[in-house]
Amino acid sequence: MRRKTFDVLVSSVGLLLTVVLIVAGALLMWGYTFTNDQVNQQLSAQKITFPPANSPAVTSLPAADATAMKKYAGQSMTSGAQAETYANHFIAVHLSEVAGGQTYAQVSSKLQPPAVNSLSPLQVIKLKAQAAELFQGTTLRGMLLNAYAFWQIGQIALIAAIVSFIAAAIMLVLSVLGFWHVRRTPSEAEI
């Protein structure tokens, strides 16, 4: 095979890969933008604000959780990173204080026969209140962690888009160098 023919083929494939990488990067960037905007809109609509750093709501938390919460003190929740912090360092701490750290499933199972039959009416009322509080807190925590997960997927898409655009630029440079090499290669050169 002639060297010029080979160089033209390889350089043409490089240009095709450049186009594919640019399209992939654009789609990944769209995915990032869409995900980020949706998470921002959904969280903003909830109007959740982090407590001030010196408030009892923060200072009463364990040290590691208080430190995490202080990073966003007084801010409105608009990002996945904030949602993850609020869910894991605020709501989770408060949920662990309800019913001695039991989960919603554990508490609600005590309200089912035959277990409920051995309880006094006051114990049933207390368990129902704990079950309701755990259900609401766990639901909010789960929703915030889902927002965090989608936000994180968007962050990964952003990184992949940047890598794709860099790879496209490298392929473009290599393809241009390949076509430049074709012009300098003698017609009779073989591989």
C-alpha positions as CSV (number, residue, x, y, z in Angstrom):
1,M,0.0,0.0,0.0
2,R,1.2,3.5,-0.8
3,R,2.2,5.6,2.1
4,K,0.1,8.5,0.9
5,T,-3.1,6.4,0.7
6,F,-2.5,5.1,4.2
7,D,-1.9,8.5,5.6
8,V,-5.1,9.9,4.0
9,L,-7.1,7.0,5.4
10,V,-5.7,7.4,8.9
11,S,-6.1,11.2,8.9
12,S,-9.7,10.9,7.6
13,V,-10.6,8.4,10.4
14,G,-9.0,10.9,12.8
15,L,-11.3,13.7,11.4
16,L,-14.3,11.4,11.8
17,L,-13.3,10.6,15.4
18,T,-13.0,14.4,16.0
19,V,-16.6,14.9,14.9
20,V,-17.8,12.0,17.0
21,L,-16.0,13.3,20.1
22,I,-17.3,16.8,19.5
23,V,-20.9,15.5,19.2
24,A,-20.4,13.3,22.3
25,G,-19.0,16.2,24.3
26,A,-21.9,18.4,23.2
27,L,-24.4,15.8,24.3
28,L,-22.6,15.3,27.6
29,M,-22.6,19.0,28.2
30,W,-26.3,19.2,27.5
31,G,-26.8,16.3,30.0
32,Y,-24.8,18.2,32.6
33,T,-26.7,21.5,32.0
34,F,-30.1,19.8,32.1
35,T,-29.4,17.8,35.2
36,N,-27.8,20.8,37.0
37,D,-30.7,23.1,36.1
38,Q,-33.4,20.6,37.1
39,V,-31.7,19.9,40.5
40,N,-31.3,23.7,41.1
41,Q,-35.0,24.4,40.2
42,Q,-36.4,21.6,42.3
43,L,-34.3,22.4,45.3
44,S,-34.9,26.1,45.1
45,A,-38.7,25.5,44.9
46,Q,-38.5,23.8,48.3
47,K,-37.1,27.0,49.9
48,I,-34.9,25.0,52.4
49,T,-32.4,27.3,54.1
50,F,-29.4,26.1,56.2
51,P,-29.5,27.2,59.8
52,P,-27.0,29.9,60.8
53,A,-23.6,28.6,62.0
54,N,-24.1,29.7,65.6
55,S,-27.7,28.5,65.9
56,P,-28.6,25.8,68.4
57,A,-29.7,23.7,65.4
58,V,-26.1,23.5,64.3
59,T,-24.2,23.8,67.5
60,S,-26.1,20.9,69.1
61,L,-25.0,18.5,66.3
62,P,-22.0,16.2,66.7
63,A,-18.8,18.0,65.8
64,A,-18.3,16.4,62.3
65,D,-21.9,17.1,61.4
66,A,-21.8,20.7,62.7
67,T,-18.6,21.3,60.6
68,A,-20.3,20.0,57.5
69,M,-23.4,22.2,58.1
70,K,-21.4,25.3,58.8
71,K,-20.0,25.2,55.3
72,Y,-23.5,26.2,54.0
73,A,-24.7,28.2,57.0
74,G,-27.5,30.6,56.1
75,Q,-27.6,29.6,52.4
76,S,-30.6,28.5,50.4
77,M,-30.3,24.9,49.2
78,T,-29.7,24.9,45.4
79,S,-27.1,22.2,44.7
80,G,-26.8,18.5,45.1
81,A,-23.8,18.9,47.3
82,Q,-25.9,21.0,49.7
83,A,-28.7,18.4,49.5
84,E,-26.3,15.6,50.5
85,T,-24.9,17.6,53.4
86,Y,-28.4,18.5,54.7
87,A,-29.6,14.9,54.3
88,N,-26.6,13.2,55.9
89,H,-25.5,15.7,58.5
90,F,-28.8,17.3,59.7
91,I,-31.8,15.1,58.9
92,A,-30.0,11.8,59.6
93,V,-28.8,13.1,63.0
94,H,-32.3,14.1,64.0
95,L,-33.8,10.8,62.7
96,S,-31.3,8.9,64.9
97,E,-32.7,10.7,67.9
98,V,-36.3,9.5,67.3
99,A,-37.2,6.2,68.8
100,G,-33.8,5.4,70.1
101,G,-32.3,5.2,66.6
102,Q,-34.8,2.8,65.2
103,T,-35.9,3.1,61.6
104,Y,-39.4,3.7,60.3
105,A,-39.7,0.0,59.4
106,Q,-38.8,-1.1,62.9
107,V,-41.2,1.3,64.6
108,S,-44.1,0.7,62.3
109,S,-43.7,-3.1,62.7
110,K,-44.5,-2.6,66.4
111,L,-47.9,-1.2,65.4
112,Q,-48.9,-4.4,63.6
113,P,-50.7,-7.2,65.2
114,P,-49.9,-9.1,67.3
115,A,-47.2,-6.7,68.7
116,V,-49.6,-3.8,69.0
117,N,-52.1,-5.8,71.1
118,S,-49.7,-5.9,74.0
119,L,-49.2,-2.1,74.1
120,S,-51.1,0.5,76.2
121,P,-53.0,3.2,74.3
122,L,-50.3,5.8,75.3
123,Q,-47.6,3.5,73.9
124,V,-49.5,3.2,70.7
125,I,-49.9,7.0,70.4
126,K,-46.2,7.5,71.1
127,L,-45.3,4.9,68.4
128,K,-47.6,6.4,65.9
129,A,-46.1,9.8,66.4
130,Q,-42.6,8.4,66.1
131,A,-43.6,6.4,63.0
132,A,-45.0,9.6,61.4
133,E,-41.9,11.6,62.2
134,L,-39.6,8.9,60.9
135,F,-41.6,8.5,57.7
136,Q,-41.6,12.2,56.9
137,G,-37.9,12.6,57.8
138,T,-36.8,9.5,55.9
139,T,-38.9,10.6,52.9
140,L,-37.3,14.1,52.8
141,R,-33.9,12.6,53.3
142,G,-34.4,10.1,50.5
143,M,-35.6,12.9,48.1
144,L,-32.6,15.1,48.9
145,L,-30.2,12.1,48.4
146,N,-31.9,11.5,45.0
147,A,-31.3,15.1,44.1
148,Y,-27.7,14.7,45.1
149,A,-27.4,11.5,43.0
150,F,-28.7,13.2,39.9
151,W,-26.5,16.3,40.5
152,Q,-23.5,13.9,40.8
153,I,-24.4,12.3,37.5
154,G,-24.4,15.8,36.0
155,Q,-20.9,16.4,37.5
156,I,-19.7,13.2,35.9
157,A,-21.2,14.2,32.6
158,L,-19.4,17.6,32.8
159,I,-16.0,15.8,33.4
160,A,-16.7,13.4,30.5
161,A,-17.6,16.4,28.2
162,I,-14.4,18.1,29.0
163,V,-12.4,15.0,28.4
164,S,-14.3,14.5,25.1
165,F,-13.5,18.0,23.9
166,I,-9.8,17.7,24.8
167,A,-9.7,14.3,23.0
168,A,-11.4,16.0,20.0
169,A,-8.8,18.8,20.0
170,I,-6.0,16.2,20.1
171,M,-7.5,14.2,17.3
172,L,-8.0,17.3,15.2
173,V,-4.3,18.3,15.6
174,L,-3.2,14.8,14.8
175,S,-5.4,14.7,11.7
176,V,-4.1,18.0,10.4
177,L,-0.5,16.8,11.0
178,G,-1.4,13.6,9.1
179,F,-2.7,15.6,6.1
180,W,0.4,17.8,6.3
181,H,2.5,14.7,6.2
182,V,0.7,13.5,3.1
183,R,1.9,16.5,1.2
184,R,5.5,15.9,2.2
185,T,5.4,12.1,1.4
186,P,6.8,11.1,-2.1
187,S,4.1,9.5,-4.3
188,E,6.1,6.3,-4.7
189,A,6.7,5.7,-1.0
190,E,5.3,2.4,0.3
191,I,4.5,1.2,3.8
